[in-house]
Amino acid sequence: MTVSSDDDLAGLQRIGRIVADTLAAMGRAIEPGMTTLELDQIGRAFMEAAGARSAPETVYAFPGATCISVNEEIAHGIPAARRIKPGDLVNIDVSAEKDGYFADTGASYAVPPVTRAVERLCKDGRRAMWTGLREVGAGKPLAGIGRAVGAFARKNGYTLVRNLASHGVGLSLHEEPTEIATWPDASERRIMGDGLVFTVEPFLSLGAEFAEDGDDPWTLYSQPRALTVQYEHTVVATRNGPLILTMPGH
């Protein structure tokens, strides 16, 4: 999607705020002993109260309002009876629609007590995302995002999952431009237009290179198995750089 009016921007900012506030509420609610389904229900209630609909459920018939992935699961985890334990790494991905506009955000949360390595992985996962976001702007190359994130990962001794990409969003959950690499991709030639809406969501890992399918049609696992974090914002490329749509309100 390319933002072409003030109404577009206002609609995107509304849904961006809703998914960001939903994610923040779910992050605050995580505690050992609760199931991932109970956590998902908190997110569902928050979105519904704001008049928004879960995007994965609406668009893809995903069996949950949000995606919740724990430890070896790295994406598209189905909320269910799995209980969250101390030391777990929990990724929450929230995307929703309101008034025809979509936004997408995510974050990883370490449930105390956690090792220094996991604490550092979470902090650096967020830094990796911001490293990519700083490369966003009208007229800039999309490849700049993956180059910057790749350099950050290399310098700090991490791997990047190379088959889970960022994507266009706005009028649907996944749209053009598709498959925006958050790792160095020499074949990427596209330029960001003014007003282009997309996600920046690197998957930073302690050793995984890919996501692979598991036993159900949705959940993706790290390959090779290694703790992996994902942080995600929806952003608009503007002449003044990135305009982030998914910041929580106060």
C-alpha positions, -999 to +999 in steps of 0.1 A: +000+000+000+011+036-007-005+062+016-022+087-007-044+108+016-047+120+052-076+096+056-053+067+047-027+078+072-053+083+100-068+048+093-034+032+095-024+051+126-056+040+143-051+003+136-013+006+143-021+020+178-046-008+184-022-036+176+007-019+195-015-015+226-027-051+223+008-064+221+018-043+251-011-055+272-003-092+263+034-086+272+024-072+306+000-102+312+026-130+306+031-151+338+043-186+345+015-211+346-008-195+322-016-212+289-009-196+255-046-197+248-053-176+280-027-151+268-044-151+233-078-144+249-064-113+266-053-101+231-086-110+215-106-091+241-084-060+237-088-060+199-125-065+200-130-037+226-112-014+201-134-025+172-106-044+154-106-079+140-077-104+141-060-104+107-046-140+107-080-153+118-100-132+093-076-135+063-062-170+067-086-188+091-057-191+116-069-209+148-063-180+172-065-142+174-027-138+177+003-159+170+022-171+201+054-190+197+075-204+226+112-213+226+119-237+196+087-223+179+097-191+161+065-180+142+028-187+137+025-207+170-011-217+177-025-205+210-034-237+229-029-256+262+009-251+264+017-236+297+043-208+299+072-217+323+099-196+340+128-192+316+106-194+284+111-171+255+076-161+242+071-144+209+038-126+203+027-114+168-004-092+166-020-081+134-055-068+129-079-049+107-102-019+113-121+001+088-103-017+059-068-009+072-042-035+085-012-032+108+012-058+121+036-058+151+054-083+172+079-087+201+097-114+221+095-116+259+118-136+282+100-150+313+123-146+343+146-160+354+166-160+322+203-162+313+224-133+303+226-147+268+188-146+264+186-111+280+212-099+255+194-117+226+162-098+234+179-065+237+199-071+205+167-083+186+151-049+193+184-032+182+184-052+150+149-041+142+158-004+148+190-008+127+167-018+098+141+009+105+168+036+102+173+026+066+137+034+057+128+065+036+114+076+003+138+070-026+161+047-006+168+011-016+149-017+001+181-037+001+196-012+026+174-027+054+189-063+050+224-050+045+223-030+078+206-058+098+231-083+084+260-062+094+246-058+129+240-096+132+275-104+120+292-079+142+274-092+173+277-129+166+242-138+156+225-155+127+194-143+108+165-166+098+166-162+060+132-175+049+109-153+070+108-119+054+092-085+059+063-076+037+040-049+024+008-043+045-020-018+048-050-028+027-044-065+034-021-084+058+004-094+031+007-074-001+033-058-024+062-054-019+064-090-009+095-108+005+115-079+018+147-095+031+160-086+065+193-101+056+217-091+028+202-099-006+223-090-036+193-095-060+171-068-043+168-038-066+135-022-055+133+014-042+109+026-015+083+050-029+070+079-009+042+066+013+051+029+010+037+008+039+055-023+050+069-042+080+105-045+093+108-077+113+142-094+115+144-128+132+177-127+152+190-160+164+217-178+185+223-201+155+192-207+134+193-200+097+158-211+086+123-217+097+109-251+091+074-267+092+063-288+122+035-312+127+006-287+123-001-266+093+010-234+110+038-235+135+073-228+123+104-241+141+141-229+141+165-248+120+189-257+134+171-255+168+183-223+185+166-195+205+154-169+181+136-135+187+115-114+164+106-077+168+083-060+143+069-026+134+047-014+106+063+016+090+056+042+063+086+054+041+085+092+039+108+119+027+117+125+063+126+088+070+105+061+087+071+069+102+063+041+126+027+032+129+028+006+157+039+025+188+017+020+218-002+049+233-001+060+269 
